[in-house]
Amino acid sequence: RAARTSRTAMVMAASAPRTHVGVTSPGRVSLTRRGVRATSVLGSCHGSSGASRGAIQVSLRTNNEHHERTKHVVRSSDDTGGNYSTFKANEVSHDHGRNEAVIQPSPVDPGCPFDWWKDAVVYQIFPDRFALDPNGPALAGAKLDAWGSAPQIRSFQGGSLRGITANLDYIQSLGVNTLYLTPVFLSTANHRYHPSDFMKVDPLLGGEDAMRELVDACHARGMRFILDGVFNHTGRGHWAFTSLLDAQEQSPYVDWFLPKEFPVRAYDVARHDVNYECWWDLPDLPKLNFRNEGVREHVLEVAAYWVKEFGIDGWRLDYPIEIYPKFWREFRDVVRKENKAAVTIGELFGVRPDDVGEDGHFDSLMNYAFGTCAVGFVGGGVALRQDDAIGCVFPNSKSRLPV
C-alpha cells in the first residue's frame, strides 16, 4: 500500500518537469521517500525574468501506521474539479486528508499564448494497439492479427482513431487534459515512424475524416491534442525515396537524401553495408538531407498543414538533434503563425535548458532525465541518477549542420 501511494505521488510530479516552458535554469525537483512529498518548480513562459513564474506543486500525505484511508484522488486547487480532476462537481476534498494527492495549477501568465502547457497532463497513445473502431475495421479487407495477440515487429492489429474517440470518456476520467499520439502518417510500419507520406493519415487508422473527428472531439471536451512528428528520416516507401530507387541519379529527388554511391540499394542489404545515409544504419530509415531547400520547405509545409487542417495543438518532435537548431526555430515560427498557442516539444536527451524558451528553439522538452529518476525512485529497475542512456552527448552525424 505504501509503494502504491509513493507511485501516485511520483506520477503526478513527473508531469510537471515534462511540461516546462522556457526554463532559464534547470528545474528544481525535491523528492522525499518518507512522508512522500514531491515539488517541482518550473521556469517562466518566455524565459524572461519579468514574466510570472509557473509551478505545478504535487504533495502527498501518508500515514503508513494507519490504513483507514486508501482512496487516491487528484484535484485542482479550487475545489470545483478543474479540467483534470477526479472529483465530481462541488465534491469536497476533506481538507487534503491522508493518501490524497493535490495538484495546484500554475499561476496564469497572460502574456504566454501557450500557458496551458504548463499544467498539461498528457496521455500517450500508440494507435494500432489502443482500441478498435466500434463500427468495424477502418479499411475493409485488410489482413490483421487477432486483437490482443502477441505483438510482432511488422504486424498490424487494427487499432484506429475512431477507437480512441470512442474512449475519450475513459481517458478524461483518468485526469488527462492532453492527448499525445505517436505518428499517424501513411506508413508501412505499425508504429508509423517509417512515414511514406507526411501529408496523409494512414487509411488503416481511419484516414483524414477520422483524424478531424478525434481532434474536434478533444477540443469539445476542453482537451488539447499533440501529434508526434518524425522528420529526421522517412521510410523506404516514401514517395520521394521510391523515386530515387526507380530513377537513381536521374530522380528529381536525388538530393533529398544522402546516397553514397549508385545504384542505391534499399532491400536485401546488410545493415552496415547500406549505401545511403540512414538513421542508425537502418536501411528502412533513409535520412533526409536538410541542406536541400526542397526538404526544408516540404517539412515546414507539413508543420503548418496539420495545425491548419486538423487543428492540432502542437508537435512532439522525434529525435531532432541531427537537424540543425536554426531549422527548428523556423519550424516553431511556422507553427505559431497558424496557432500562436501551439507548442513544440523536442525529444532531446539529458538536461538542456538552453534549448527551450524564446532564445532556444523549442517550447519544451521530453525531460527523460527526470523521467528516469522518477522511475528509479519508485523501484522501476533503473538507478536514481542520470545514466548514459539519458545524459550522454551524441556525436555529430555526417549530415548534421552547424548553427
C-alpha positions as semicolon CSV with decimal commas, in nm:
position;residue;x (nm);y (nm);z (nm)
1;R;0,000;0,000;0,000
2;A;0,286;0,238;0,082
3;A;0,453;0,160;-0,251
4;R;0,130;0,229;-0,438
5;T;0,099;0,561;-0,256
6;S;0,454;0,662;-0,349
7;R;0,390;0,580;-0,713
8;T;0,086;0,806;-0,719
9;A;0,295;1,095;-0,594
10;M;0,572;1,037;-0,843
11;V;0,346;1,004;-1,147
12;M;0,197;1,343;-1,074
13;A;0,536;1,500;-1,001
14;A;0,676;1,366;-1,326
15;S;0,413;1,553;-1,523
16;A;0,549;1,889;-1,413
17;P;0,908;1,891;-1,542
18;R;0,798;1,721;-1,866
19;T;0,581;2,020;-1,944
20;H;0,814;2,305;-1,857
21;V;0,828;2,603;-2,091
22;G;1,127;2,826;-2,140
23;V;1,323;2,749;-1,824
24;T;1,623;2,974;-1,774
25;S;1,789;2,727;-1,538
26;P;1,733;2,357;-1,466
27;G;1,404;2,298;-1,288
28;R;1,422;2,226;-0,915
29;V;1,279;1,894;-0,805
30;S;1,280;1,775;-0,446
31;L;1,180;1,418;-0,366
32;T;1,145;1,258;-0,027
33;R;1,069;0,887;0,002
34;R;0,927;0,904;0,356
35;G;0,641;1,142;0,416
36;V;0,615;1,138;0,045
37;R;0,639;1,496;-0,081
38;A;0,730;1,593;-0,436
39;T;0,758;1,950;-0,560
40;S;0,869;2,083;-0,898
41;V;0,947;2,446;-0,970
42;L;0,942;2,547;-1,334
43;G;1,061;2,849;-1,530
44;S;0,879;3,142;-1,686
45;C;0,681;3,102;-2,002
46;H;0,907;3,306;-2,227
47;G;1,227;3,281;-2,028
48;S;1,218;3,646;-1,924
49;S;1,277;3,750;-1,565
50;G;0,973;3,976;-1,571
51;A;0,724;3,705;-1,661
52;S;0,525;3,535;-1,387
53;R;0,683;3,210;-1,279
54;G;0,478;2,892;-1,306
55;A;0,489;2,577;-1,099
56;I;0,296;2,259;-1,053
57;Q;0,320;2,154;-0,690
58;V;0,230;1,799;-0,601
59;S;0,207;1,687;-0,240
60;L;0,103;1,351;-0,097
61;R;0,050;1,299;0,273
62;T;0,059;0,945;0,404
63;N;0,030;0,768;0,733
64;N;0,173;0,419;0,700
65;E;0,082;0,326;1,059
66;H;-0,291;0,371;0,996
67;H;-0,472;0,222;0,697
68;E;-0,823;0,358;0,742
69;R;-0,800;0,561;0,420
70;T;-0,689;0,411;0,089
71;K;-0,860;0,650;-0,152
72;H;-0,626;0,821;-0,400
73;V;-0,759;1,137;-0,557
74;V;-0,626;1,418;-0,770
75;R;-0,793;1,756;-0,785
76;S;-0,729;2,115;-0,883
77;S;-0,690;2,378;-0,613
78;D;-1,029;2,545;-0,649
79;D;-1,250;2,259;-0,520
80;T;-1,458;2,262;-0,839
81;G;-1,264;1,993;-1,016
82;G;-1,090;2,177;-1,296
83;N;-1,009;2,017;-1,628
84;Y;-0,817;1,727;-1,481
85;S;-0,998;1,645;-1,157
86;T;-1,112;1,305;-1,038
87;F;-1,366;1,488;-0,820
88;K;-1,724;1,542;-0,924
89;A;-1,860;1,897;-0,929
90;N;-1,872;2,054;-0,581
91;E;-1,722;1,747;-0,414
92;V;-1,508;1,839;-0,115
93;S;-1,153;1,710;-0,069
94;H;-1,186;1,658;0,307
95;D;-0,905;1,903;0,373
96;H;-0,640;1,709;0,186
97;G;-0,669;1,400;0,408
98;R;-0,425;1,113;0,421
99;N;-0,341;0,937;0,093
100;E;-0,479;1,222;-0,118
101;A;-0,268;1,387;-0,385
102;V;-0,339;1,751;-0,464
103;I;-0,236;1,937;-0,779
104;Q;-0,214;2,314;-0,760
105;P;-0,226;2,463;-1,113
106;S;0,044;2,708;-1,217
107;P;-0,019;3,083;-1,191
108;V;-0,164;3,215;-1,516
109;D;0,076;3,408;-1,740
110;P;-0,149;3,623;-1,964
111;G;0,147;3,711;-2,184
112;C;0,204;3,349;-2,288
113;P;-0,036;3,211;-2,554
114;F;0,057;2,852;-2,472
115;D;0,039;2,894;-2,095
116;W;-0,191;2,588;-2,091
117;W;0,107;2,360;-2,149
118;K;0,249;2,417;-1,801
119;D;-0,043;2,226;-1,649
120;A;-0,085;1,965;-1,923
121;V;-0,149;1,610;-1,800
122;V;-0,050;1,407;-2,105
123;Y;-0,169;1,061;-2,214
124;Q;0,031;0,897;-2,493
125;I;-0,131;0,652;-2,736
126;F;0,011;0,405;-2,988
127;P;-0,299;0,397;-3,213
128;D;-0,262;0,049;-3,368
129;R;-0,286;-0,117;-3,024
130;F;-0,522;0,106;-2,824
131;A;-0,880;0,042;-2,941
132;L;-1,067;-0,093;-3,244
133;D;-1,315;0,114;-3,443
134;P;-1,654;0,034;-3,283
135;N;-1,808;0,031;-3,633
136;G;-1,570;-0,230;-3,769
137;P;-1,228;-0,225;-3,942
138;A;-1,124;0,114;-4,076
139;L;-1,008;-0,049;-4,401
140;A;-1,216;-0,336;-4,539
141;G;-1,027;-0,646;-4,644
142;A;-0,708;-0,562;-4,455
143;K;-0,508;-0,854;-4,316
144;L;-0,481;-0,800;-3,941
145;D;-0,357;-1,006;-3,649
146;A;-0,611;-1,101;-3,385
147;W;-0,675;-0,819;-3,142
148;G;-0,466;-0,864;-2,829
149;S;-0,242;-1,132;-2,980
150;A;0,131;-1,136;-2,911
151;P;0,288;-0,841;-3,095
152;Q;0,513;-0,898;-3,393
153;I;0,759;-0,644;-3,532
154;R;0,569;-0,585;-3,856
155;S;0,216;-0,696;-3,771
156;F;-0,093;-0,476;-3,750
157;Q;-0,387;-0,531;-3,514
158;G;-0,621;-0,262;-3,645
159;G;-0,646;-0,003;-3,370
160;S;-0,797;0,316;-3,509
161;L;-0,854;0,685;-3,447
162;R;-1,228;0,630;-3,406
163;G;-1,145;0,370;-3,143
164;I;-0,966;0,643;-2,950
165;T;-1,257;0,886;-2,995
166;A;-1,495;0,625;-2,855
167;N;-1,281;0,601;-2,540
168;L;-1,237;0,970;-2,458
169;D;-1,471;0,940;-2,159
170;Y;-1,236;0,682;-2,009
171;I;-0,921;0,879;-2,093
172;Q;-1,056;1,201;-1,944
173;S;-1,171;1,017;-1,630
174;L;-0,805;0,947;-1,555
175;G;-0,743;1,319;-1,508
176;V;-0,594;1,370;-1,856
177;N;-0,631;1,704;-2,035
178;T;-0,392;1,648;-2,327
179;L;-0,377;1,362;-2,576
180;Y;-0,046;1,278;-2,747
181;L;-0,043;1,031;-3,038
182;T;0,255;0,860;-3,194
183;P;0,269;0,926;-3,571
184;V;-0,044;0,874;-3,779
185;F;0,121;0,929;-4,118
186;L;0,073;0,684;-4,406
187;S;0,336;0,420;-4,333
188;T;0,444;0,061;-4,385
189;A;0,516;0,022;-4,012
190;N;0,260;-0,035;-3,738
191;H;0,419;0,238;-3,523
192;R;0,438;0,473;-3,825
193;Y;0,782;0,611;-3,752
194;H;0,860;0,494;-4,110
195;P;0,650;0,758;-4,293
196;S;0,555;0,711;-4,658
197;D;0,373;1,046;-4,683
198;F;0,379;1,323;-4,421
199;M;0,061;1,477;-4,563
200;K;-0,170;1,177;-4,533
201;V;-0,338;0,999;-4,242
202;D;-0,296;0,624;-4,276
203;P;-0,623;0,471;-4,407
204;L;-0,574;0,181;-4,164
205;L;-0,630;0,434;-3,885
206;G;-0,942;0,577;-4,049
207;G;-0,797;0,849;-4,273
208;E;-0,840;1,225;-4,263
209;D;-1,207;1,227;-4,158
210;A;-1,137;1,015;-3,850
211;M;-0,845;1,242;-3,760
212;R;-1,064;1,553;-3,772
213;E;-1,333;1,382;-3,566
214;L;-1,082;1,290;-3,295
215;V;-0,921;1,634;-3,268
216;D;-1,261;1,807;-3,271
217;A;-1,390;1,571;-3,000
218;C;-1,087;1,651;-2,782
219;H;-1,141;2,025;-2,824
220;A;-1,513;1,992;-2,744
221;R;-1,409;1,848;-2,406
222;G;-1,155;2,122;-2,337
223;M;-0,868;1,882;-2,410
224;R;-0,561;1,952;-2,626
225;F;-0,406;1,733;-2,893
226;I;-0,033;1,680;-2,961
227;L;0,098;1,486;-3,261
228;D;0,433;1,308;-3,294
229;G;0,638;1,431;-3,589
230;V;0,931;1,226;-3,720
231;F;1,120;1,438;-3,973
232;N;1,480;1,325;-3,935
233;H;1,413;1,045;-4,183
234;T;1,144;0,880;-4,397
235;G;1,054;0,518;-4,460
236;R;1,172;0,330;-4,769
237;G;0,817;0,359;-4,901
238;H;0,817;0,738;-4,900
239;W;0,725;0,872;-5,243
240;A;1,049;1,073;-5,280
241;F;1,267;0,778;-5,185
242;T;1,086;0,539;-5,420
243;S;1,159;0,791;-5,696
244;L;1,527;0,769;-5,604
245;L;1,518;0,388;-5,612
246;D;1,345;0,384;-5,951
247;A;1,531;0,664;-6,130
248;Q;1,859;0,658;-5,933
249;E;2,081;0,954;-6,039
250;Q;1,804;1,088;-6,264
251;S;1,548;1,120;-5,986
252;P;1,431;1,479;-5,920
253;Y;1,460;1,392;-5,551
254;V;1,813;1,252;-5,556
255;D;1,936;1,540;-5,336
256;W;1,656;1,498;-5,083
257;F;1,856;1,204;-4,947
258;L;2,223;1,123;-4,892
259;P;2,334;0,845;-5,129
260;K;2,696;0,734;-5,102
261;E;2,708;0,559;-5,438
262;F;2,488;0,430;-5,720
263;P;2,290;0,225;-5,770
264;V;2,119;0,286;-5,436
265;R;2,011;-0,045;-5,282
266;A;1,747;-0,041;-5,009
267;Y;1,642;-0,407;-4,988
268;D;1,829;-0,733;-4,927
269;V;2,127;-0,542;-4,793
270;A;2,301;-0,590;-4,458
271;R;2,258;-0,311;-4,207
272;H;2,617;-0,189;-4,219
273;D;2,651;-0,235;-4,596
274;V;2,376;0,013;-4,686
275;N;2,499;0,272;-4,937
276;Y;2,299;0,576;-4,830
277;E;2,275;0,765;-4,501
278;C;2,021;0,608;-4,265
279;W;1,915;0,667;-3,910
280;W;2,142;0,441;-3,703
281;D;2,231;0,249;-4,021
282;L;1,882;0,103;-4,052
283;P;1,809;0,057;-4,426
284;D;1,436;0,119;-4,381
285;L;1,501;0,470;-4,240
286;P;1,672;0,684;-4,508
287;K;1,781;1,019;-4,369
288;L;1,653;1,340;-4,520
289;N;1,910;1,595;-4,639
290;F;1,827;1,922;-4,463
291;R;2,087;2,105;-4,669
292;N;1,836;2,076;-4,953
293;E;1,595;2,369;-4,978
294;G;1,314;2,147;-5,107
295;V;1,336;1,922;-4,800
296;R;1,323;2,218;-4,563
297;E;1,028;2,377;-4,744
298;H;0,837;2,047;-4,751
299;V;0,879;1,981;-4,378
300;L;0,776;2,339;-4,295
301;E;0,470;2,292;-4,516
302;V;0,388;1,975;-4,320
303;A;0,432;2,160;-3,989
304;A;0,173;2,422;-4,087
305;Y;-0,065;2,177;-4,262
306;W;-0,152;1,967;-3,957
307;V;-0,210;2,271;-3,738
308;K;-0,425;2,445;-4,001
309;E;-0,616;2,149;-4,145
310;F;-0,669;1,936;-3,836
311;G;-0,631;2,186;-3,554
312;I;-0,361;2,003;-3,359
313;D;-0,226;2,198;-3,061
314;G;0,139;2,119;-3,107
315;W;0,414;1,886;-3,222
316;R;0,627;1,643;-3,027
317;L;0,940;1,625;-3,245
318;D;1,118;1,292;-3,265
319;Y;1,500;1,284;-3,238
320;P;1,561;1,642;-3,355
321;I;1,927;1,652;-3,252
322;E;2,054;1,562;-3,601
323;I;1,878;1,860;-3,762
324;Y;2,034;2,199;-3,704
325;P;1,872;2,425;-3,440
326;K;1,803;2,713;-3,679
327;F;1,560;2,495;-3,871
328;W;1,364;2,415;-3,556
329;R;1,328;2,786;-3,484
330;E;1,182;2,824;-3,834
331;F;0,957;2,526;-3,768
332;R;0,827;2,684;-3,448
333;D;0,765;3,016;-3,625
334;V;0,557;2,843;-3,893
335;V;0,353;2,657;-3,631
336;R;0,291;2,973;-3,430
337;K;0,178;3,156;-3,742
338;E;-0,109;2,907;-3,771
339;N;-0,182;2,891;-3,398
340;K;0,006;3,111;-3,153
341;A;-0,098;2,881;-2,867
342;A;0,057;2,569;-3,025
343;V;0,369;2,418;-2,869
344;T;0,678;2,239;-2,997
345;I;0,833;1,972;-2,776
346;G;1,177;1,839;-2,859
347;E;1,290;1,485;-2,784
348;L;1,633;1,584;-2,659
349;F;1,827;1,375;-2,409
350;G;1,988;1,498;-2,090
351;V;1,916;1,831;-1,919
352;R;1,922;2,108;-2,182
353;P;1,757;2,430;-2,055
354;D;1,931;2,642;-2,320
355;D;1,730;2,470;-2,593
356;V;1,392;2,597;-2,470
357;G;1,233;2,940;-2,449
358;E;1,245;3,233;-2,688
359;D;1,626;3,218;-2,706
360;G;1,613;2,845;-2,778
361;H;1,432;2,653;-3,050
362;F;1,164;2,452;-2,864
363;D;0,893;2,542;-2,616
364;S;0,951;2,229;-2,407
365;L;1,149;1,905;-2,388
366;M;1,063;1,545;-2,308
367;N;1,288;1,553;-1,998
368;Y;1,386;1,187;-1,996
369;A;1,642;1,274;-1,727
370;F;1,369;1,341;-1,473
371;G;1,158;1,056;-1,604
372;T;1,435;0,803;-1,547
373;C;1,497;0,936;-1,196
374;A;1,124;0,917;-1,123
375;V;1,105;0,553;-1,235
376;G;1,412;0,476;-1,027
377;F;1,258;0,645;-0,725
378;V;0,961;0,405;-0,723
379;G;1,177;0,096;-0,782
380;G;1,132;0,067;-1,156
381;G;1,457;-0,117;-1,217
382;V;1,679;0,182;-1,305
383;A;1,922;0,374;-1,090
384;L;1,816;0,703;-0,933
385;R;2,061;0,901;-1,144
386;Q;2,121;1,033;-1,492
387;D;2,292;0,739;-1,657
388;D;2,446;0,720;-2,002
389;A;2,113;0,636;-2,165
390;I;1,967;0,977;-2,085
391;G;2,260;1,209;-2,025
392;C;2,514;1,134;-2,295
393;V;2,619;1,372;-2,569
394;F;2,567;1,220;-2,912
395;P;2,841;1,272;-3,172
396;N;2,751;1,477;-3,478
397;S;2,634;1,273;-3,773
398;K;2,768;1,339;-4,122
399;S;2,450;1,523;-4,210
400;R;2,450;1,747;-3,901
401;L;2,469;2,116;-3,989
402;P;2,621;2,399;-3,783
403;V;2,401;2,655;-3,611
